[in-house]
Amino acid sequence: MGLAEKPRILSFWRRWRLHPWGLILGGIMFAIAATPSLLPRDWQFQAVASGFSAASGYGLGVFLDWNWRNWGREVGAVFGHKFLRAFAFEEEYAALKQRLRFSERTKFRIEMSLLAAVLVWVAYISVSAVRWQSELHAYMGMPVHFGWEALGILPVGLGLWALVLLLVHWALDLGRFVARIAPERWTAAAHSIIAGVVALSLGLWLVDSVIPGTVIRTFEEGAAVANGEPDPSLSPPSNPHRSGSEYSFNRWDGLGAHGSRFISAGMTATEIEQVTGAPAKEPIRLFSGLKNGETPQIQADLLVAELHRTKAHERKAILISGTTGTGWVNPTAAQSFELLYGGDTAIVAMQYSNLPSPVQFISSKQLVHESGKALVDTVVAWRNSLAENQRPELYIFGESLGSTQGEGAFTGVRDITRQVDGVLWVGPPNSNELWASLSLRRDPGTREVAPEFGGGTTVRFAENSRQISGMLHDDAPWNRPRVLFIQHATDPIVWWSPNLLFEQPDWLKESPGIGRHPSMSWQPIVTFWQVTLDMANSVKVPDYYGHNYGTEVLDGMAAITGYEGDVELLREALQAN
């Protein structure tokens, strides 16, 4: 007795409703997920990318087959019949249709053969993934860690696929239970639709409410402990130019972990003089943590009071630095700004959350915008209250979600040029409205990964330090105030979007940007999961790849401020500290 003739095997196959075309399409997508994406992946991340891609492919296969069986086949038959009758092929079509009617066992043999072929291909591609990832590691100058452990891609990926399918089957079973309540006179298709809607609604409820809520609550409990208190290894500053000192309106115990580190770091005036060889001033660093004020506006008012207290209006330049979710201020950006001006500066920053950036983004992007608007509007109002000839220069900086915070204060480029003297935003998330609008309205003929806007007269985009340096030496006018975005072609934070599921973005249609492997291509659904997993790896790569911008922020600061000194001298000092 052959395999197909064993009733138990056939019964098991049908009872568990393992859809053949779902399995085939899932297997194909499992394999495609092993192709290169923006960043190298270790075998665990590769297994997750393949597992989720396969589960998505399975769902898509089931959905397409359901549509074909419930209405597509009938519509196709009607049009096909009319076409054949028009050409007198009706009898031939009827005969062919009769020959193509397969028994259940024959269908089972065909399905198992196709599935076996897909599994063989999946195994082959999983082995090929080792070569592709090795190439990608070498392309970015990273050591290759793919060895025998890469054999775990197949079992772990398939296990994750099976787990997702099991959860979906439970949701569908609940939907079928609800569908049984529907009137019996309704068609089978109507019952299927009800079951699908119930299962989909349950899934959306879990994804939109339950899972984010659980994640946020979990992180809030841990993050409040980790980020809510000052770093225990640090002490309150004695320097009156720093928040948290005995002279400050922002208490040390309210600065949080990252705020205390920002306040305690940085070169003194003497150290800056040793780098620049010129007289320097003691830099002003001001920070307001969540415990320093109950609302963003109270925090912003405290920071302006600190500007008054430290006589920041006598300084050459002020920087409003956007923070990430936990209140982190890029130390390289802060130190770069102080070196460029010889310490004749004040830097202000404000914490709006204890949560890591991805969790805060899920929790409330509106809070990020509100905090940025409160801070920028309050500082701008303070500066405008000064005599026109006594106003310090005012700049905005933000990296990652810090750029989202700063962007919340402005409605557009014209609004920026009316209020500040320059803006530097690094690694902006794809969801940033202003960045997305400028990229979408880029000058014709320019690429999404390296766009030009308005001929570069105010807004410019750069991929690395070399491009920034070239901007300062070309003949094209770059008016002030200047707005500069630095974005790596390999930064998944910049390029991730839900639209990757079913829409090929321009940056994957065009020639690759600097650092991106040329073999990366867009595949429906798969590319979404690849770039999603790349985000988790975005800072575990060398500087100048992914979300690591290194000392490129120094070049960006020099560009927007119009610095004409030796940038390389300052870079050496940054890299040494």
N, C-alpha and C positions, 0 to 999 in steps of 0.2 A: 504494500500500500504506500503510495507516494505521499509527500508532505501535504499536498493540496487535498488529498483524499481523507486526511485525518480530521474527523468532525470536531474533535476537541480543540485543535489548533485554530481551525476556522472560527469556531464558536468564541474562543478567547479573543481572537482578533476583532470580531464584530462587537463583542460585549463591551470591550474597553473603548470602542469607538475611536481607534487610532486611525485617523484619516489619512489615506495613502497620499493624496496630493498635498496635504499639509506637511506630511513627513518629507516628501520629496523637495518641496519648496524650502522647508526648514533646513534640510540638509545642505541644499545649495547655498543658502544664506549663512549657514554655519561655516562653510568653507570660505566664502567671499570675505567674511569678517577677519580672516587671517591675513589679508592683503595689507600693505603699508598704509598708515594714516599720517597724521601730523607729527606724532612723537613715537619713539620706541616704546614697546610694552614688554613687561616680563611675562612669563608663561601664565601666572595667575590672572593678570588683567586680560590676556588674550583669551583665556578660557571663559571669563565673564562676558567679554565682547561677543564671542562666538555663541555662547549659551543664550544670551538675550536676543541676538540676531536670529538664531534658529527658532526660538519661541515666537518671535514676531512673524517670521516666515511661515510657520505652521498656522498661525491665526489667519494670515492673509490667504493662504491656500484654502483653508476651510471656508473663509468668507467668499472667495471667488467661486468655488465649487457650488456653494449654497445658492448663490445668485444664478449660476448657470442652470442648476437643476430646477429651480423654482420659477424662473421666467426667461432666462437667456436662451435656453434650449428651444422653448416654444417659439420665441420671437425669431430665432435663427432658422427654425424649421419652416416657418411661414414664408420668410423672405427667400430661403433656399428653394422651397417648393415652387414659388412663383417664377424664380429665375430659371429653374430646370424646365418648367412647363413652357416657358417662352422659347427655349431652344430644343424642345422635344426630347428631353433627356429624362422624362418622368419615370419611364419603365426601368431604365438603367439605375436610377437613384433608388427606386424601391428594392431592386435586387441587391444593390450594395448595402442598403440599410439592413436587409434581412441577414446577409452574411456577417455583418459586424455585431450582431446580437450575441453577447457572450454569456455563458452560464456564470453562476457565482464563483465556482471553483476556477474557471478560466480567468475571471477578473482577479481572483486572489493570486493566481500564479503571475499575472502581469504586474500586479502591484508589488509583490514580493521581489520580483526580478528588478523592477525599477528602484525599489528601496535598497536592494543589495548593491546595485551600481552606484547609487548615491553614497552609501556608507563607505564603499571602497574609495570613492573620490574624496570624501571627507577625510579619511585617514591619510590619503596622499597629500592633500592640501595642508593638513595639520603638520606633517613633516616639512612641507615647503615653507611653512610659517617660520621655522627656525632659520632658514636661509634669508627670508625677507627681513626678519627682525635683526638678524646679524648685520645685514647690509645697512639698515637704518641706524643701528648703533654706531657702526663705523662711519657713516655719513656725518654724524654729529660729534664724532670724536669721543664716543663713550665706550667703556669696556663692555665686551659681549658677555652676558651672563646666561645665555641659552645653552644648556647642555642636556643631559639625560632627563632632567626635570621637565623638559618640554613635552615629554611623553604624557604628562599629566593633563595637557590641554584637552585631549579627547575625552577621558572619563569625567573630568570635572565639568567641562562644557556640556557634555551630554546629561550629566546629573542635574545641572542647573536647568537645562531645557526641560527635563522630566518634571522637576519641581514646579516650574511655572505652569506646565500643562496640567499637573494635578490640581493646582489652585484654580485654574480656569475651569476644569471639569467640575469642581465643587460648586463654583459660581453658576455654571450652566445647569447643574442638577437642581439648584435652588430655583433657577428660572423656569425649568420644566415643571417643577412642583407648583409654582404660581400659575403657569399656563394651563394646568389641568382644571383650574377654577373657571376658565373661560367657557362660554357656551359651546356645546358639542357641535352645533351647526356651523361654527366657524371652520374655515379650511385649515388644513395641516400647516400651510404656509403662515397663516395668521398666528397659530400656536407657536411656531418656530420664531416668529418675529417677537412675540411676547417674551418668550424665554430669553432671546438674545438681548432685548431691551432691559430686562431685569438684571441679567448678568453684567451688561455694560454699565448700567446705573450703579450697581454694586461696586464694580471696578473703579468707576470715576469717583464715587464717594470715598473709597479707600485712598485713592491717589490724591484727591483734592483736599480731603478733610482729615481722615483718620491718621494716615501715615505722616503727612507734614506736621499735624498736631502732636503726634507722639514724638517725632524727631525733635521738634522745637522744644517740647517740654523736657525731653531728656537732655538736650544740649543746654537749655537754660539752667537746669539744676547744676550741671557740672561746670558750665562756663562762668556762672556767677561766682563760683568758688575760685576758679583758675584765673579769671580776668578782673574780678571785682575789687580785689585788694592790691595794694602796691607790692612790687617784687620784694620779698622778705630779705633778699641779699643787699638791698639798697637802703640808704638813709635819706631823710629829708635834706634838701640842699640848703646851704647857708648863703648862697649867692642870691641877692635880692632881685636879680634879673630873671629868676626862674620861678614858675608856679610851684606851690608846695612848700616854699620857704616860710619862715615865720612872718614875713611881710606880705604874703600873698593872700588874695581873696579866695583862691582855690586851695582847699586843705589838701595836705599830702595824702591822708587816708582816703580821699575821694578821687584820686587820679587813676586808680586801676593799675593793673600790671603793666600794660604797654605805655600808659601815660607816664608812669614813674620811670620807665626805661628811657623814654624820649627826653624827659627833663634832666635825667642824670647823665646822658651821653653828650657827645659833641666836644669839639676842641675849645680850649680857652683862648683868650686874646693872645696870650704869649705863644701858644702853639700855632695859631694862625699866622702870626708874624714870622715864625720860623719857616713856614711853608712859602709865604708870599714875599718875604723880605721887605715888607712895608708895614707901617704902623696899623694896628688893628684895634677894634673895640670888643668889649665883652658882649657876645651875642645874647639876645633876649629870646627865651623859649617859654611859651605860655600854653597851658593845656587845661582843659576842663573835663573832668570825668563825670560819669553818670551820677555819682553820689554828691557832686558839687552843685547840682541844680536839678529841680524836679522836671523841668521842661527844657527843650532846646533853646528857647528864647532866654530863659534865666541863665543857662550856661553861656550863651553868646554875650549877654549883658555883663556877666562876670569877666569874660575875656576882654571886653572893651574897657572895663574898669581897670584891668591889669595893664592894658596899653597906656591908659592915663598914668597909672602908678609908676610904671617903668620909663615914662617919658619917651614912648616909642615914636611919637611924632617928630622927634629930633633925629631919628634914624633915616638912613638913605632909602631903605626898601623894607617892605613887609611882605611876608608870604603866608597865605592862608592854605594850609596843607590839609587835604582831605584824608580821612582815615578809613581803614577797612573795618569790617564788622566788629572786631574786638578792640578797636581804638589804636591799631598799629599805624605808626607814621614811618614812612620809608626813611631809614637813617642816612642812606646815601644821598637822597634828595635834600634832606635838611642840611647835611654837612656841605653839600655842593653849593647851596645858596649862600651859606655863611662864608665859604671860601671866596666866592665870586665878589662879595662886597666887603671883604676884610672884616667880617664880624659886625659891620654897621647895619644890623638887621634885627628884625623881630619876626618870629614864626609863631603863629597861633594855630591850634588844632583842637578839635572837640570830639569826644566819644559819644556815640549814639546807641551802642549796643554792646553786650558781652558776647554775642553770638559770632561764630566764624562766618565769613562772608557768604558762602553758599547757603547756610541756614538762614542768615538774616535776609538774604534775597528772597527766599521762599516765604519767610515770615511777614516782612513788610518792606517793600521798596519805597513806599510813600514816606515812611519814617526817615529813610536815608535822604530823600529829597528835602523833607521839611527841615532836617538838621542843617543841611548845606545852605538852604535859603536863609534860615535864621542867622547863621554865622556870617555869610557873605553880606547880606543886607545890613546887618548891624555894624560890621567893620567898615563897609563903604559909607554908611551914614556918618560914622565917626570921622572918617578921613575927610569927607565933604564939609564937615563942620569947621575944619581948620582953614586958616588963611590960604589962599590958592598957592602962594609962593612958599608955603611951609608944609605942603602935603608930601609925604613919602610916596615912593613908587609902590604900587600894589599888584601882587602877582598871585595866581591860583595854581596849585599843583594837586594832582590826584593820581593814584595808581589803582587799577582794578576797581573795586567798589568805592574807593576814594574818589575816582573820577565821576562816578554816579552821584556821590554826595555833592561835589562841586557843581556838576551840571544842573542840579536841581534849582540853582539860584538864577538861571538864565533862560530866557525864552528863545534866544537865537544869537547869531554872531554879532548883530548890531547891538544887542543888549550887552554883550561882553565888552565890546569896544567903548561903550559909553561909561562903563563902571570901573574897569581895571586896566592895567598896563600890559598884561600878558598872561597867557594860560598855557600850561604844559599838562597834558593828560596822557598817561602811559598805560598800555594794555587795557583799553576801555572794554567793558563787557558788551557783547553784541546787542544787548537790550537797551543800551544808552540811546535815548531818543535823538539827541542832538547829533551825536556821532553818526547814527544810522541815517539821519536826514541828509547830512553833508555827503556821506558816502554814496547815497542813492542819487543825489543831484550832482554828482561829480562831472567834471568836464568831459565831453564826448571824446572817445578814443583813449581814455585813461582806465587803468585796471582797478578793480575793487581792492586788491591787496595793496596797491600804491596809487591811490586816487589823487587827482588835483581838483581844487575847487576855486572857482573864480580866478583862474590863472595864478593862484598862489599869492595874491596880493595881501591877504590877511591870514587865511587858514592854510596850513600845510600838513602833510603826512610824511612820515619817514619810517623806514624799516630798520635802520642801524645808524651808527655814528658817522659812517662815511657819507651817507646821504645827507645828514644834517650839516656836516662840514661843507658839502658841495652847495647846499642852499645859501650859505653865507658868502660864497665866492662866485656865484653865478650872476648874470647881468639882470635877471628878472627882479623887479622891485618887490620887496617884502615890507609892507608898511607896518608901522607900529600904531596901536597894540598888535602883538603877534599871538596867534593861536597855533599850537603845534601838537599833533598826535603822534606818538611813537607806538607802532604796532608791529609785532613780529608776524611773518607769514606762517609761523609754526605755533602761534599762541592760540590754544583752543578756547581760552576765555573770550578772545576777540571774535572767533568764528563760529562758536557753538550757537545754534538756534534750533527751535522745534521744527522750523521749516526744512531742515535737513532731511526729515523723514521722507518727504515726497517731492521736494523741489531742489533741483541742482542750482547751487548758488553761482554767481558770476566768478568768484575766486577759484572755483573748481572747473570752470569752462576755459578760463584764461591760462596763459603760461604761468608756471608756479613762481611764487615770490622767493625771496632770498631764504635759503635754508630748507625749504620744503622739498621732500623727495619727489622727483618728477613722475614716479610710478603711481602716486596716489590718484585715485579717480573716485567719482561719486557713484554710489550705488544706493537705490532706494532703501530706506530703513537702516541698512547696514552702516552707512557712513554716520548716521545719527548716533548709533551706539558706539562706534569707534571714537568719534570726537568727544562723546560724553565720558568715556573712560580715559581719554587723553587729558581731560581736565584734572583728573585725580593725579596725573603724573606731571602736571604742567610746571611744577617748580623743582622736579627731581631730574633736571637736565642741566647741561652746562649753561653758563651765562651766554646771553644773546640768542638763546633758543627758548621756545615755549614761553612761559610767563616770567622768565628770568631776564631782567633788563640791565643788570649790572650798572656800570658807570655810564651807560648811554643817557641816563637822566642828567648827568653833568653836562653833556653836549647839548641836551635839550634846554637846560637852564641857561646856559651860555647863549644859546640862540635867541630865546625870547627876551632876555635882558639886554642883549647887544654887547656882551662882554668881548673885549678886544685883546685880552691878555693871553698868556700861555696856558691853554687848557690842559696840555699834557703834564705840566708841572703839578697842577691840581689833581689830576687823575692819579699820579704816582702817590700822592699823599692819601687819597681816598683808599687806594688798594693796600696801602701799608697799615691802615687803621681798621 
